[in-house]
Amino acid sequence: MSDRFAAPLPGGIGVSRLRVYDTVAPDGLVGGTPHVHLCCTEGYVVTDGEGAVQTLTTAGFRETPLRPGAVVWFEPGTVHRLVNGGGLTIVVLMQNSGLPEAGDAVLTFPPDVLADPAAYAAAAALPDGGAPGADVRAAYRRRDLAVTGFQALRSGGPTALAAFHAAAVALRQPLLARWRQRWAAGAGRAATGTGVHLDALERGDARHLGEAGVYAVDEPIERGRLGMCGLLDTYPAAS
């Protein structure tokens, strides 16, 4: 058995363990930073504690309870925010080899910040990129600014949400070529590989079954990285 990822996780997903922030935001709620993903679905498997995920889509605002055993997922365009009711710990499942933690995220900063790439980058920046041991107060500051924007989005209705989506796309457009490469090497490759296997099985060709491998990672490669919603224990995203 290998002690490292030598093959992608099923479907080219990414996995991390998240301990949701436990400090109070400007609206009096405890938890993480509201944000959106533009091309990735994300899922939560709750392993400990309790809380909720607040979501905002064109269908409106919703709050879904989170308790151990619950599984919740949402599609691109869903503004989401984790609320920590006490010890909330989650295994996060991410499309495209963990792209949501590698660029496919836009925080709900106020419109003037979203419209200025330099201002957005400054507001979103973390010391040492958020590496374990970095000052968590920077993560709280950007969380608090995003909560202010999220409150305005909730009160602004569909027009405000549409404007936010448009600003998010404009902000991230320079990164799309890189995202496409990650998709092609991960989820795209996994889907193509399944098609190749199905073709082989239809021919009665079992050669790929003799090439099977077993892989394992004993522990995260990082513990306590500053994330958008809390402290992350991260695993390698293989391709």
C-alpha positions as CSV (number, residue, x, y, z in Angstrom):
1,M,0.0,0.0,0.0
2,S,1.3,3.4,-0.9
3,D,1.8,6.1,1.8
4,R,0.9,8.9,-0.7
5,F,-1.6,9.7,-3.3
6,A,-0.4,8.2,-6.5
7,A,-3.9,8.4,-8.1
8,P,-6.7,10.9,-7.8
9,L,-9.6,10.4,-5.4
10,P,-12.8,9.1,-6.9
11,G,-14.2,11.5,-9.6
12,G,-11.3,13.9,-9.1
13,I,-12.7,15.3,-5.9
14,G,-10.8,17.2,-3.1
15,V,-11.2,16.6,0.6
16,S,-10.4,18.6,3.7
17,R,-11.4,18.6,7.3
18,L,-12.8,21.9,8.6
19,R,-13.2,23.2,12.2
20,V,-15.5,26.2,11.8
21,Y,-14.4,29.5,13.3
22,D,-15.8,30.1,16.8
23,T,-15.7,33.9,17.0
24,V,-18.6,36.4,16.6
25,A,-19.2,38.3,13.3
26,P,-20.7,41.8,13.1
27,D,-24.2,40.4,12.9
28,G,-23.8,38.6,16.2
29,L,-23.5,35.1,14.7
30,V,-20.5,32.8,15.2
31,G,-18.9,31.2,12.2
32,G,-17.3,31.6,8.8
33,T,-17.0,33.8,5.8
34,P,-19.9,34.0,3.2
35,H,-18.7,33.3,-0.3
36,V,-19.6,31.7,-3.6
37,H,-18.1,29.2,-6.0
38,L,-18.4,29.8,-9.7
39,C,-17.9,26.3,-11.3
40,C,-17.7,23.8,-8.4
41,T,-20.3,22.0,-6.4
42,E,-19.3,21.6,-2.7
43,G,-20.6,19.1,-0.1
44,Y,-20.4,18.9,3.7
45,V,-20.4,15.7,5.8
46,V,-20.9,16.8,9.4
47,T,-18.8,14.8,11.9
48,D,-19.0,16.7,15.1
49,G,-20.8,19.6,16.8
50,E,-23.8,21.5,15.5
51,G,-24.7,24.6,13.6
52,A,-26.1,25.6,10.2
53,V,-25.3,26.6,6.7
54,Q,-26.9,29.8,5.4
55,T,-27.4,29.9,1.7
56,L,-28.6,32.5,-0.7
57,T,-29.7,31.7,-4.3
58,T,-32.2,33.2,-6.7
59,A,-34.8,31.1,-4.8
60,G,-34.0,33.2,-1.7
61,F,-32.4,32.8,1.7
62,R,-32.3,29.4,3.5
63,E,-30.8,28.0,6.6
64,T,-30.1,24.3,6.8
65,P,-29.3,22.7,10.2
66,L,-26.0,20.8,10.5
67,R,-25.6,17.9,13.0
68,P,-23.4,14.8,13.0
69,G,-24.4,12.5,10.2
70,A,-25.9,15.3,8.0
71,V,-24.8,15.6,4.4
72,V,-25.5,18.9,2.6
73,W,-24.3,20.0,-0.9
74,F,-24.9,23.0,-3.1
75,E,-24.2,24.0,-6.7
76,P,-22.2,26.9,-8.2
77,G,-23.7,30.3,-7.6
78,T,-24.9,29.5,-4.1
79,V,-23.7,32.1,-1.6
80,H,-23.0,30.1,1.6
81,R,-21.9,30.8,5.1
82,L,-21.3,28.4,8.0
83,V,-22.7,29.2,11.4
84,N,-21.1,27.5,14.4
85,G,-23.5,26.4,17.1
86,G,-20.7,24.7,19.1
87,G,-17.8,22.5,18.0
88,L,-18.9,22.3,14.3
89,T,-16.5,20.1,12.4
90,I,-17.0,19.0,8.8
91,V,-15.4,16.9,6.1
92,V,-15.6,19.1,3.0
93,L,-15.9,17.4,-0.4
94,M,-15.0,19.6,-3.4
95,Q,-15.2,19.2,-7.1
96,N,-12.2,19.6,-9.4
97,S,-9.4,18.4,-7.1
98,G,-10.2,21.0,-4.4
99,L,-10.6,24.0,-6.7
100,P,-12.9,25.8,-4.2
101,E,-9.9,26.1,-1.9
102,A,-7.6,26.9,-4.8
103,G,-9.2,29.9,-6.4
104,D,-12.9,29.2,-7.2
105,A,-14.2,31.4,-4.4
106,V,-15.4,35.0,-4.3
107,L,-16.1,36.5,-0.9
108,T,-19.2,38.7,-0.5
109,F,-17.3,41.9,0.0
110,P,-19.2,45.2,-0.6
111,P,-19.6,46.2,-4.3
112,D,-16.9,48.8,-4.3
113,V,-14.3,46.3,-3.2
114,L,-15.5,43.6,-5.7
115,A,-15.2,46.1,-8.5
116,D,-11.5,46.8,-7.8
117,P,-9.3,43.7,-8.2
118,A,-6.5,45.3,-6.2
119,A,-8.8,46.3,-3.4
120,Y,-10.4,42.8,-3.4
121,A,-6.9,41.1,-3.3
122,A,-5.9,43.3,-0.3
123,A,-9.1,42.7,1.6
124,A,-8.9,38.9,1.0
125,A,-5.2,38.5,1.7
126,L,-3.9,36.4,4.7
127,P,-0.4,36.5,6.2
128,D,1.8,33.9,4.6
129,G,-1.2,32.8,2.5
130,G,-3.0,31.5,5.5
131,A,-0.3,28.8,6.3
132,P,-0.7,27.0,9.7
133,G,0.3,29.4,12.5
134,A,-0.6,32.6,10.6
135,D,-2.4,35.3,12.5
136,V,-6.0,34.2,12.5
137,R,-7.2,37.8,13.2
138,A,-6.7,38.6,9.4
139,A,-9.2,35.8,8.6
140,Y,-11.6,37.3,11.1
141,R,-11.2,40.8,9.5
142,R,-12.0,39.5,6.0
143,R,-14.9,37.4,7.4
144,D,-16.4,40.5,9.0
145,L,-16.2,42.5,5.8
146,A,-17.8,39.7,3.9
147,V,-20.6,39.4,6.4
148,T,-21.3,43.1,5.9
149,G,-21.7,42.5,2.2
150,F,-23.7,39.4,2.8
151,Q,-26.3,41.3,4.9
152,A,-26.7,43.8,2.0
153,L,-27.1,40.9,-0.5
154,R,-29.9,39.4,1.6
155,S,-31.8,42.7,1.8
156,G,-31.1,43.6,-1.8
157,G,-33.1,40.7,-3.4
158,P,-32.5,39.1,-6.8
159,T,-31.1,42.3,-8.4
160,A,-28.3,42.5,-5.8
161,L,-27.5,38.8,-6.1
162,A,-27.3,39.1,-9.9
163,A,-25.0,42.1,-9.6
164,F,-22.8,40.1,-7.2
165,H,-22.7,37.1,-9.6
166,A,-21.6,39.4,-12.5
167,A,-18.9,41.1,-10.4
168,A,-17.6,37.7,-9.2
169,V,-17.3,36.4,-12.8
170,A,-15.5,39.6,-13.9
171,L,-13.1,39.3,-10.9
172,R,-12.2,35.7,-11.6
173,Q,-12.1,35.6,-15.4
174,P,-8.3,35.9,-15.6
175,L,-8.0,32.6,-13.7
176,L,-10.3,30.5,-15.9
177,A,-7.6,29.0,-18.1
178,R,-5.8,27.7,-15.0
179,W,-9.1,26.3,-13.7
180,R,-9.8,24.5,-17.0
181,Q,-6.4,22.8,-16.8
182,R,-7.2,21.6,-13.2
183,W,-10.5,20.3,-14.4
184,A,-9.0,18.5,-17.4
185,A,-6.4,16.8,-15.2
186,G,-8.9,15.8,-12.5
187,A,-12.6,15.5,-13.0
188,G,-12.4,15.5,-16.8
189,R,-9.8,12.8,-16.8
190,A,-11.7,10.7,-14.3
191,A,-14.9,10.9,-16.5
192,T,-13.0,10.0,-19.6
193,G,-11.3,7.1,-17.8
194,T,-14.7,5.7,-16.9
195,G,-15.7,5.8,-20.5
196,V,-12.5,4.0,-21.5
197,H,-13.3,1.3,-18.9
198,L,-16.9,0.9,-20.1
199,D,-15.7,0.5,-23.7
200,A,-13.2,-2.1,-22.6
201,L,-15.8,-4.0,-20.6
202,E,-18.2,-4.1,-23.6
203,R,-15.4,-5.7,-25.6
204,G,-14.8,-8.2,-22.8
205,D,-11.4,-6.7,-22.1
206,A,-10.4,-7.0,-18.5
207,R,-6.8,-5.8,-18.6
208,H,-7.5,-2.6,-16.6
209,L,-8.7,-4.8,-13.7
210,G,-5.2,-6.2,-13.4
211,E,-3.7,-2.8,-13.1
212,A,-5.6,-1.8,-9.9
213,G,-3.8,0.0,-7.1
214,V,-4.5,0.8,-3.4
215,Y,-3.5,4.2,-2.0
216,A,-3.6,5.8,1.4
217,V,-2.6,9.0,3.2
218,D,-1.9,8.5,6.9
219,E,-2.6,12.1,7.9
220,P,-3.2,15.6,6.5
221,I,-0.3,17.3,4.9
222,E,-1.3,20.5,6.8
223,R,-3.2,21.1,10.0
224,G,-4.8,24.4,10.9
225,R,-4.5,26.3,7.6
226,L,-6.6,29.5,7.7
227,G,-9.6,28.9,5.4
228,M,-12.7,30.9,4.5
229,C,-14.9,29.2,7.1
230,G,-12.4,27.9,9.6
231,L,-9.2,26.0,10.3
232,L,-8.5,23.4,7.6
233,D,-6.6,20.1,7.7
234,T,-5.7,19.6,4.1
235,Y,-4.9,16.6,2.0
236,P,-3.0,16.4,-1.3
237,A,-5.0,16.9,-4.5
238,A,-3.5,14.3,-6.9
239,S,-3.9,14.3,-10.6
